[in-house]
Amino acid sequence: MAGQGQSSREPGRPEDATAPPHRRAHTSARDLERYAGLFAARTQVMRSSAMRDLMAITARPEVISLAGGLPDTSSFPPESFAAQMTRIAQESSAQALQYGPTEGFERTKECIRELMAAEDMHPDPDDIIVTTGGQQAIDLVTKTLVDPGDPVICEGPTYPGAVPVFSSYQADTHQVEMDAEGMRIDELEALLDRLEAEGRRPKFIYSVPSFQNPAGVTLSAKRRRRLVEIARERELLVIEDNPYGLLRFGGDPLPPLYQLDGGDYVVYIGTFSKVLSPGIRLGWCVAPPPVMEKIVLGKQAADLCTSTLTQYFVIEYFAEGSWREYIEDLVGIYRSRRDAMLDALERHFPEQAQWTQPEGGLFVWATLPDYIDTGDLLAKALREDVAFVPGAAAYADGRGSSSMRLNYSGSDEDEIREGIRRIGKVVWEQVALYETITGEHGAISSRAEEALAEMDTAELEQAEVLPLRRREGRGEAGR
Ligand SMILES: Cc1ncc(COP(=O)(O)O)c(C=O)c1O
């Protein structure tokens, strides 16, 4: 008899796929061997998204997570959500529960056009497809354009969620360094020349030009113009991924690449995730007709259509007409959180560290002395109940190991300050250790000691004045 509380699995039989994850994790070597013969070659180069791996750990309520890319959904008024969903149930129940067209509803496309018009872009509705988040748009574009071994170019670092997409289609990913003005266009041109000399044509240049995830930097106006010119001169596609363009904290908006190009060589990806809700999983892609035709075929095979229910939600929400105010609210919230993070970094990180100064979006990118590996550092940080994304997740080639991505949108200001203090503490410990090992005693070493003592005092004070709360039920899937 199968003992209660014991596994009834016979030795050598595959585990029950419905078993809880902790049981499935104990797959035997024999099980692995049996399945391995069935796997497609592409699974060998598939990479896990670092954020997914962090998910289980950072879901613990005591952990301050600066890892995910979570927008502040608690600021969306619940009564407005309830009213919109009620209206849908009363007026459009049958349609909202039905399948919809693969391309998305025309009315959803009208909402998309309204949002894009806020950045002076005016695509033809026929050039738009509604997707299951911007993530699916990246996947569909890559599926449409990339054969195994094809070169694709992106920024270094790039959006960590794009890295596993490119690798699962077996792309040969090349990353172009960035500075404070975004992608280095001189390096891009040198790379393009090199590839051309080898007789290789990149399938696309993927860029997040505004408030980039993960670096928080923005491609300058001059470089935007040059990038679009290069695409024309060399007949290359640029994939512009722009989730954050409207989340600007100050200064003048810059023209999106799509606007500069007019949609001939720039394929545009947008999402409602960062200006409304990631839970609705609604994004879109704008592409020239021949490319769009293939994307639609890819989408049919992937999931038939995007959720009709959440498309109805967006349609109702835009009909209410308050989306601009909501984005303004979000900008105000994120600006204060960005300020809190920059201030805390200044206070708690050693002077050998550098970090970006984002003028919008959700992320700061910090780079530590190169003897610190942020993958190892994360294990130490998690012991202090704080998480970040190690920089290597933003590269396809193992670079980025001394950098980290820090998110400020998903935590309140007290949590951000405390989270950065805890990370600063483990960084200082590494600095002190390095100096001890290398025998570099002196001014810096005593500074490390001082900083650590100061942090211990701050920790005591913090514990007394700030009983850190955590909101209930926070996921961590945000990239
Ligand atoms: C640059 C970028 N692209 C795409 C996405 C995917 O977002 P979603 O699938 O929620 O639209 C994200 C999410 O963080 C992102 O930062």
The ligand as an SDF file (V2000), in Angstrom:
LIG
                    3D

 16 16  0  0  0  0  0  0  0  0999 V2000
   12.2060   46.3490  -22.2060 C   0  0  0  0  0  0  0  0  0  0  0  0
   11.0800   45.4330  -21.9010 C   0  0  0  0  0  0  0  0  0  0  0  0
   10.4740   44.8140  -22.9080 N   0  0  0  0  0  0  0  0  0  0  0  0
    9.4510   43.9780  -22.6970 C   0  0  0  0  0  0  0  0  0  0  0  0
    8.9890   43.7420  -21.4190 C   0  0  0  0  0  0  0  0  0  0  0  0
    7.8750   42.7590  -21.2640 C   0  0  0  0  0  0  0  0  0  0  0  0
    6.7900   43.2770  -20.6510 O   0  0  0  0  0  0  0  0  0  0  0  0
    5.3370   42.7120  -20.8420 P   0  0  0  0  0  0  0  0  0  0  0  0
    5.4130   41.3560  -21.4660 O   0  0  0  0  0  0  0  0  0  0  0  0
    4.7620   42.6820  -19.4850 O   0  0  0  0  0  0  0  0  0  0  0  0
    4.6610   43.6780  -21.7510 O   0  0  0  0  0  0  0  0  0  0  0  0
    9.5900   44.3710  -20.3260 C   0  0  0  0  0  0  0  0  0  0  0  0
    9.1610   44.1010  -18.9580 C   0  0  0  0  0  0  0  0  0  0  0  0
    9.7440   44.4720  -17.9980 O   0  0  0  0  0  0  0  0  0  0  0  0
   10.6600   45.2490  -20.5870 C   0  0  0  0  0  0  0  0  0  0  0  0
   11.2860   45.9100  -19.6090 O   0  0  0  0  0  0  0  0  0  0  0  0
  1  2  1  0
  2  3  1  0
  2 15  2  0
  3  4  2  0
  4  5  1  0
  5  6  1  0
  5 12  2  0
  6  7  1  0
  7  8  1  0
  8  9  2  0
  8 10  1  0
  8 11  1  0
 12 13  1  0
 12 15  1  0
 13 14  2  0
 15 16  1  0
M  END
$$$$
